Amino acid sequence: MMLTVNGERREIASSNLAELWCKETEHLNLESPKGYAIALNGALVRKDRWQSTSLSDGDRVEIVRAMQGG
């Protein structure tokens, strides 16, 4: 399916937000999504709902990581 992830439109095989987060961050070798947030079509999705939140063709997803500084 085609999704827009962090402003980039591309083909994605993930079926839910948890799978998408794993795929998008696999190069970082993270143990958990601590410090990350995901918005689906402009609405924040709580981490405990990532696994049960399905993705659909055309969805817009923003994956952000909290950073320190100013």
N, CA, C and O atoms as a GROMACS GRO file, in nm:
protein
  280
    1MET      N    1   0.084  -0.117   0.000
    1MET     CA    2   0.000   0.000   0.000
    1MET      C    3   0.088   0.124   0.000
    1MET      O    4   0.204   0.119   0.044
    2MET      N    5   0.035   0.233  -0.048
    2MET     CA    6   0.108   0.359  -0.052
    2MET      C    7   0.073   0.442   0.071
    2MET      O    8  -0.044   0.468   0.098
    3LEU      N    9   0.176   0.481   0.144
    3LEU     CA   10   0.162   0.568   0.261
    3LEU      C   11   0.253   0.688   0.246
    3LEU      O   12   0.350   0.684   0.170
    4THR      N   13   0.223   0.793   0.318
    4THR     CA   14   0.315   0.906   0.329
    4THR      C   15   0.372   0.899   0.470
    4THR      O   16   0.300   0.918   0.568
    5VAL      N   17   0.502   0.871   0.479
    5VAL     CA   18   0.569   0.858   0.608
    5VAL      C   19   0.668   0.972   0.622
    5VAL      O   20   0.762   0.985   0.543
    6ASN      N   21   0.646   1.055   0.723
    6ASN     CA   22   0.730   1.173   0.747
    6ASN      C   23   0.749   1.255   0.620
    6ASN      O   24   0.859   1.299   0.588
    7GLY      N   25   0.639   1.274   0.547
    7GLY     CA   26   0.639   1.358   0.429
    7GLY      C   27   0.684   1.291   0.301
    7GLY      O   28   0.682   1.354   0.195
    8GLU      N   29   0.723   1.165   0.307
    8GLU     CA   30   0.773   1.093   0.190
    8GLU      C   31   0.673   0.985   0.150
    8GLU      O   32   0.643   0.895   0.229
    9ARG      N   33   0.621   0.992   0.029
    9ARG     CA   34   0.525   0.894  -0.020
    9ARG      C   35   0.600   0.771  -0.069
    9ARG      O   36   0.693   0.781  -0.150
   10ARG      N   37   0.558   0.653  -0.019
   10ARG     CA   38   0.625   0.530  -0.062
   10ARG      C   39   0.541   0.406  -0.035
   10ARG      O   40   0.441   0.411   0.037
   11GLU      N   41   0.583   0.296  -0.094
   11GLU     CA   42   0.517   0.166  -0.080
   11GLU      C   43   0.560   0.105   0.053
   11GLU      O   44   0.680   0.096   0.082
   12ILE      N   45   0.463   0.062   0.134
   12ILE     CA   46   0.489   0.006   0.266
   12ILE      C   47   0.414  -0.127   0.279
   12ILE      O   48   0.300  -0.138   0.236
   13ALA      N   49   0.480  -0.227   0.338
   13ALA     CA   50   0.417  -0.358   0.357
   13ALA      C   51   0.362  -0.378   0.499
   13ALA      O   52   0.294  -0.477   0.523
   14SER      N   53   0.391  -0.288   0.591
   14SER     CA   54   0.346  -0.302   0.730
   14SER      C   55   0.194  -0.290   0.739
   14SER      O   56   0.132  -0.213   0.665
   15SER      N   57   0.135  -0.369   0.830
   15SER     CA   58  -0.011  -0.367   0.842
   15SER      C   59  -0.060  -0.282   0.959
   15SER      O   60  -0.178  -0.246   0.964
   16ASN      N   61   0.030  -0.250   1.054
   16ASN     CA   62  -0.012  -0.168   1.168
   16ASN      C   63   0.103  -0.075   1.208
   16ASN      O   64   0.214  -0.086   1.156
   17LEU      N   65   0.075   0.015   1.301
   17LEU     CA   66   0.175   0.114   1.341
   17LEU      C   67   0.296   0.052   1.410
   17LEU      O   68   0.408   0.099   1.392
   18ALA      N   69   0.276  -0.052   1.489
   18ALA     CA   70   0.389  -0.117   1.557
   18ALA      C   71   0.487  -0.176   1.455
   18ALA      O   72   0.608  -0.159   1.468
   19GLU      N   73   0.434  -0.244   1.354
   19GLU     CA   74   0.520  -0.301   1.248
   19GLU      C   75   0.592  -0.190   1.172
   19GLU      O   76   0.711  -0.202   1.142
   20LEU      N   77   0.521  -0.083   1.143
   20LEU     CA   78   0.582   0.029   1.071
   20LEU      C   79   0.694   0.090   1.152
   20LEU      O   80   0.801   0.119   1.098
   21TRP      N   81   0.672   0.112   1.283
   21TRP     CA   82   0.777   0.168   1.368
   21TRP      C   83   0.900   0.078   1.366
   21TRP      O   84   1.012   0.127   1.353
   22CYS      N   85   0.880  -0.053   1.378
   22CYS     CA   86   0.993  -0.147   1.377
   22CYS      C   87   1.070  -0.138   1.246
   22CYS      O   88   1.193  -0.135   1.246
   23LYS      N   89   0.998  -0.133   1.136
   23LYS     CA   90   1.062  -0.127   1.004
   23LYS      C   91   1.138   0.004   0.986
   23LYS      O   92   1.250   0.006   0.935
   24GLU      N   93   1.076   0.114   1.026
   24GLU     CA   94   1.136   0.246   1.007
   24GLU      C   95   1.257   0.270   1.096
   24GLU      O   96   1.341   0.353   1.063
   25THR      N   97   1.268   0.200   1.209
   25THR     CA   98   1.378   0.223   1.303
   25THR      C   99   1.474   0.105   1.314
   25THR      O  100   1.564   0.107   1.398
   26GLU      N  101   1.457   0.002   1.231
   26GLU     CA  102   1.539  -0.119   1.245
   26GLU      C  103   1.688  -0.089   1.234
   26GLU      O  104   1.769  -0.158   1.297
   27HIS      N  105   1.727   0.009   1.155
   27HIS     CA  106   1.868   0.043   1.139
   27HIS      C  107   1.928   0.104   1.267
   27HIS      O  108   2.051   0.114   1.279
   28LEU      N  109   1.845   0.145   1.361
   28LEU     CA  110   1.891   0.204   1.486
   28LEU      C  111   1.913   0.101   1.596
   28LEU      O  112   1.972   0.133   1.700
   29ASN      N  113   1.866  -0.024   1.574
   29ASN     CA  114   1.881  -0.132   1.672
   29ASN      C  115   1.827  -0.095   1.810
   29ASN      O  116   1.893  -0.116   1.912
   30LEU      N  117   1.707  -0.039   1.813
   30LEU     CA  118   1.643   0.002   1.938
   30LEU      C  119   1.570  -0.114   2.002
   30LEU      O  120   1.517  -0.201   1.933
   31GLU      N  121   1.568  -0.116   2.135
   31GLU     CA  122   1.498  -0.221   2.208
   31GLU      C  123   1.351  -0.188   2.230
   31GLU      O  124   1.268  -0.277   2.242
   32SER      N  125   1.319  -0.059   2.234
   32SER     CA  126   1.181  -0.019   2.260
   32SER      C  127   1.154   0.116   2.192
   32SER      O  128   1.247   0.186   2.153
   33PRO      N  129   1.026   0.151   2.180
   33PRO     CA  130   0.992   0.279   2.118
   33PRO      C  131   0.992   0.396   2.217
   33PRO      O  132   0.929   0.499   2.192
   34LYS      N  133   1.062   0.382   2.328
   34LYS     CA  134   1.065   0.488   2.428
   34LYS      C  135   1.115   0.618   2.364
   34LYS      O  136   1.217   0.619   2.295
   35GLY      N  137   1.041   0.725   2.387
   35GLY     CA  138   1.079   0.854   2.332
   35GLY      C  139   1.022   0.882   2.194
   35GLY      O  140   1.047   0.988   2.138
   36TYR      N  141   0.947   0.788   2.138
   36TYR     CA  142   0.887   0.805   2.006
   36TYR      C  143   0.738   0.830   2.017
   36TYR      O  144   0.673   0.786   2.112
   37ALA      N  145   0.686   0.901   1.919
   37ALA     CA  146   0.542   0.924   1.907
   37ALA      C  147   0.504   0.906   1.761
   37ALA      O  148   0.584   0.930   1.671
   38ILE      N  149   0.380   0.863   1.738
   38ILE     CA  150   0.330   0.845   1.602
   38ILE      C  151   0.195   0.915   1.589
   38ILE      O  152   0.107   0.899   1.674
   39ALA      N  153   0.182   0.991   1.481
   39ALA     CA  154   0.054   1.052   1.446
   39ALA      C  155   0.006   0.985   1.317
   39ALA      O  156   0.083   0.969   1.222
   40LEU      N  157  -0.120   0.948   1.315
   40LEU     CA  158  -0.182   0.887   1.197
   40LEU      C  159  -0.288   0.982   1.146
   40LEU      O  160  -0.385   1.012   1.215
   41ASN      N  161  -0.268   1.030   1.024
   41ASN     CA  162  -0.362   1.126   0.964
   41ASN      C  163  -0.389   1.245   1.055
   41ASN      O  164  -0.502   1.292   1.066
   42GLY      N  165  -0.282   1.292   1.121
   42GLY     CA  166  -0.291   1.411   1.205
   42GLY      C  167  -0.332   1.389   1.349
   42GLY      O  168  -0.336   1.484   1.427
   43ALA      N  169  -0.362   1.265   1.386
   43ALA     CA  170  -0.405   1.236   1.524
   43ALA      C  171  -0.300   1.150   1.595
   43ALA      O  172  -0.258   1.047   1.542
   44LEU      N  173  -0.261   1.192   1.714
   44LEU     CA  174  -0.165   1.115   1.793
   44LEU      C  175  -0.226   0.981   1.832
   44LEU      O  176  -0.342   0.974   1.874
   45VAL      N  177  -0.147   0.874   1.819
   45VAL     CA  178  -0.192   0.739   1.858
   45VAL      C  179  -0.106   0.694   1.975
   45VAL      O  180   0.017   0.693   1.965
   46ARG      N  181  -0.170   0.658   2.086
   46ARG     CA  182  -0.096   0.611   2.204
   46ARG      C  183  -0.020   0.483   2.172
   46ARG      O  184  -0.065   0.401   2.092
   47LYS      N  185   0.097   0.467   2.235
   47LYS     CA  186   0.181   0.349   2.210
   47LYS      C  187   0.108   0.218   2.235
   47LYS      O  188   0.129   0.121   2.163
   48ASP      N  189   0.022   0.215   2.336
   48ASP     CA  190  -0.049   0.090   2.365
   48ASP      C  191  -0.153   0.055   2.258
   48ASP      O  192  -0.214  -0.052   2.264
   49ARG      N  193  -0.171   0.143   2.161
   49ARG     CA  194  -0.265   0.116   2.051
   49ARG      C  195  -0.195   0.096   1.917
   49ARG      O  196  -0.262   0.073   1.816
   50TRP      N  197  -0.063   0.105   1.914
   50TRP     CA  198   0.009   0.090   1.787
   50TRP      C  199  -0.017  -0.047   1.724
   50TRP      O  200  -0.040  -0.055   1.603
   51GLN      N  201  -0.014  -0.152   1.804
   51GLN     CA  202  -0.032  -0.288   1.752
   51GLN      C  203  -0.172  -0.307   1.692
   51GLN      O  204  -0.187  -0.378   1.592
   52SER      N  205  -0.270  -0.245   1.749
   52SER     CA  206  -0.409  -0.264   1.704
   52SER      C  207  -0.456  -0.158   1.604
   52SER      O  208  -0.570  -0.163   1.558
   53THR      N  209  -0.368  -0.063   1.570
   53THR     CA  210  -0.405   0.042   1.476
   53THR      C  211  -0.360   0.004   1.335
   53THR      O  212  -0.242   0.009   1.302
   54SER      N  213  -0.456  -0.035   1.254
   54SER     CA  214  -0.428  -0.079   1.116
   54SER      C  215  -0.399   0.040   1.026
   54SER      O  216  -0.446   0.152   1.050
   55LEU      N  217  -0.322   0.014   0.923
   55LEU     CA  218  -0.290   0.114   0.822
   55LEU      C  219  -0.372   0.088   0.697
   55LEU      O  220  -0.404  -0.026   0.664
   56SER      N  221  -0.405   0.196   0.627
   56SER     CA  222  -0.482   0.188   0.503
   56SER      C  223  -0.410   0.265   0.394
   56SER      O  224  -0.336   0.360   0.421
   57ASP      N  225  -0.432   0.224   0.272
   57ASP     CA  226  -0.373   0.291   0.156
   57ASP      C  227  -0.405   0.441   0.162
   57ASP      O  228  -0.520   0.480   0.182
   58GLY      N  229  -0.302   0.523   0.145
   58GLY     CA  230  -0.320   0.668   0.145
   58GLY      C  231  -0.302   0.734   0.280
   58GLY      O  232  -0.305   0.857   0.288
   59ASP      N  233  -0.283   0.657   0.388
   59ASP     CA  234  -0.264   0.715   0.520
   59ASP      C  235  -0.138   0.802   0.524
   59ASP      O  236  -0.041   0.779   0.451
   60ARG      N  237  -0.143   0.902   0.612
   60ARG     CA  238  -0.028   0.988   0.640
   60ARG      C  239   0.020   0.957   0.781
   60ARG      O  240  -0.057   0.965   0.876
   61VAL      N  241   0.147   0.922   0.794
   61VAL     CA  242   0.204   0.884   0.923
   61VAL      C  243   0.325   0.972   0.953
   61VAL      O  244   0.412   0.991   0.867
   62GLU      N  245   0.330   1.025   1.072
   62GLU     CA  246   0.446   1.101   1.118
   62GLU      C  247   0.504   1.026   1.237
   62GLU      O  248   0.435   1.002   1.336
   63ILE      N  249   0.631   0.989   1.229
   63ILE     CA  250   0.701   0.923   1.338
   63ILE      C  251   0.806   1.022   1.388
   63ILE      O  252   0.894   1.062   1.312
   64VAL      N  253   0.795   1.060   1.514
   64VAL     CA  254   0.887   1.159   1.569
   64VAL      C  255   0.953   1.107   1.696
   64VAL      O  256   0.897   1.025   1.769
   65ARG      N  257   1.072   1.156   1.720
   65ARG     CA  258   1.148   1.118   1.840
   65ARG      C  259   1.174   1.244   1.921
   65ARG      O  260   1.217   1.346   1.868
   66ALA      N  261   1.148   1.235   2.050
   66ALA     CA  262   1.174   1.348   2.140
   66ALA      C  263   1.325   1.372   2.148
   66ALA      O  264   1.404   1.278   2.159
   67MET      N  265   1.362   1.499   2.143
   67MET     CA  266   1.503   1.536   2.149
   67MET      C  267   1.520   1.644   2.255
   67MET      O  268   1.430   1.725   2.276
   68GLN      N  269   1.634   1.645   2.321
   68GLN     CA  270   1.665   1.751   2.416
   68GLN      C  271   1.726   1.869   2.343
   68GLN      O  272   1.778   1.856   2.232
   69GLY      N  273   1.719   1.980   2.406
   69GLY     CA  274   1.784   2.098   2.347
   69GLY      C  275   1.684   2.208   2.322
   69GLY      O  276   1.569   2.201   2.364
   70GLY      N  277   1.730   2.308   2.253
   70GLY     CA  278   1.640   2.421   2.231
   70GLY      C  279   1.666   2.491   2.102
   70GLY      O  280   1.598   2.589   2.070
   0.00000   0.00000   0.00000
